[in-house]
Structure formats: structure tokens, C-alpha cells
Amino acid sequence: MRKIAICDDSKLDRQLLKVVIQTYFENNEEEFKIFEYESGDNLLADIEEGYIEVELLFLDIIMNGTNGMKIARKLRDIQFKAHAYYAVESYEVQAAGYLLKPYDTNKLTLLLDEILQRSVQKKNCC
């Protein structure tokens, strides 16, 4: 089962992204669970406490409270394999890609294909 987190302080943006992700995994007949967070601090706390583990993270950058880049860095510090999204700085947190809002469904689908293909290749090689 794919475990995915969406962290965005905009409820509408979370819902839009969730619909695209749900459609993607349903079309690929893959089981998934989506965790939603409106605060990076809450996401970080749940991960640090071991309440959730996710393999794919969609992290907004500009949020109330701690911004997404700081959360991504903290997740990296605790060895969380996050996929954060922020253009140039994304290399610092080893992001898999960068999406602009409003989300382009085709670009998001291509990014998911690429990320999941890499995941399969890692599992097969080691």
C-alpha cells in the first residue's frame, strides 16, 4: 500500500491534489492511503512520534507557521525520505520534482509515474 501525505494550509489545494492522486492510483489499481495536514509542524510531529510513515510527500512551501522548506530540512535531518517540492532549493532536500499551483494534472501524473518507477528500480536493484 502506498502511503502518501499532503501538507498544505489551503484546504482547497489539498482537496484538488487529493482528487488527482486518488484518480491516479485507482487507475493504476494500486492501494493507497492519503494523510492530510494543514500544518507542517503537525506533519513533522506525527512523523517524529511514529504515528505515520509515508513514502510520498506533497509539501506546500508557503504556509502559516513553519514554511515547507524548513519542514523538509527537518524531515531530512531525521532521515525521512520525503519528496518536497521547491525549485532550486529542492536539490537541498532531495526533492523529486516541483509543481506550481494550480496543479496541472498531466504534469502531476508524469511526476508520479517517474517517482514510482524510481521506487520500483530501487527495490529491484538492492
C-alpha positions in Angstrom: 0.0 0.0 0.0 1.3 3.4 -1.0 1.2 5.9 1.9 1.1 9.5 0.8 0.9 12.8 2.8 -0.4 16.1 1.5 0.6 19.1 3.6 -0.9 22.4 2.6 -2.6 25.1 4.6 -5.1 25.6 1.8 -8.0 23.1 2.2 -9.0 23.7 -1.5 -5.4 22.9 -2.7 -5.3 19.8 -0.5 -8.6 18.6 -2.0 -7.6 19.3 -5.6 -4.4 17.4 -5.2 -6.1 14.6 -3.3 -8.5 14.0 -6.2 -5.7 13.8 -8.8 -3.7 11.4 -6.6 -6.8 9.2 -5.9 -7.6 9.0 -9.6 -4.0 8.2 -10.4 -3.8 5.3 -8.0 -7.3 4.0 -8.8 -6.5 4.0 -12.5 -3.3 2.0 -11.7 -5.2 -0.4 -9.5 -2.9 0.3 -6.6 -3.8 0.5 -2.9 -3.1 3.8 -1.3 -3.8 5.8 1.9 -3.6 9.6 2.0 -2.8 11.6 5.1 -3.8 15.3 5.0 -2.1 18.0 7.0 -2.8 21.8 7.1 0.4 22.4 9.1 3.9 21.3 8.5 4.5 21.3 12.3 1.7 18.7 12.8 3.1 16.6 10.0 6.6 16.7 11.5 5.3 15.9 15.0 3.3 12.8 13.7 6.4 11.5 11.8 8.7 12.1 14.7 6.3 10.3 17.1 6.0 7.4 14.7 2.3 7.9 14.1 2.6 7.8 10.4 5.2 6.7 7.8 4.8 7.9 4.2 6.8 7.2 1.1 5.5 10.1 -0.9 5.0 13.7 0.4 3.5 16.7 -1.3 4.6 19.6 0.7 3.5 23.2 0.2 6.2 25.8 0.7 4.4 28.9 1.7 2.3 28.0 4.8 1.2 29.6 8.0 3.6 28.6 10.8 6.8 26.8 9.7 7.3 27.0 5.9 7.6 23.9 3.8 11.4 24.2 3.2 12.1 24.2 6.9 9.9 21.2 7.4 11.6 19.4 4.5 15.0 20.1 6.0 13.9 18.8 9.4 12.5 15.7 7.8 15.8 15.1 6.1 17.6 15.6 9.4 15.6 12.7 10.9 16.3 10.6 7.8 12.8 10.8 6.4 12.7 10.0 2.7 10.5 12.9 1.7 9.7 14.3 -1.7 9.4 18.0 -1.1 8.8 20.5 -3.9 10.7 23.7 -4.3 12.6 24.8 -7.4 16.3 25.5 -6.7 16.3 24.6 -3.0 14.6 21.3 -3.8 18.0 19.8 -4.5 19.0 20.5 -0.9 16.1 18.4 0.4 16.4 15.9 -2.5 13.0 16.7 -4.0 11.7 14.5 -6.7 10.2 17.5 -8.6 8.5 20.8 -8.3 4.8 21.6 -9.1 3.3 25.0 -9.5 -0.2 25.9 -8.4 -2.7 25.5 -9.8 -1.7 21.8 -10.4 -1.5 20.6 -13.9 -3.0 17.1 -13.9 -0.8 15.9 -16.7 2.4 17.1 -15.1 1.4 15.6 -11.8 0.7 12.3 -13.4 4.0 12.2 -15.2 5.8 13.1 -12.0 4.0 10.3 -10.1 5.0 7.9 -12.9 8.6 8.9 -12.7 8.8 8.8 -8.9 7.1 5.4 -8.7 9.3 4.0 -11.4 12.4 5.0 -9.5 10.9 3.4 -6.4 10.5 0.1 -8.3 14.0 0.3 -9.7 15.5 0.8 -6.2 13.6 -2.2 -4.8 14.8 -4.4 -7.7 18.4 -3.3 -7.6 19.2 -3.8 -3.9 
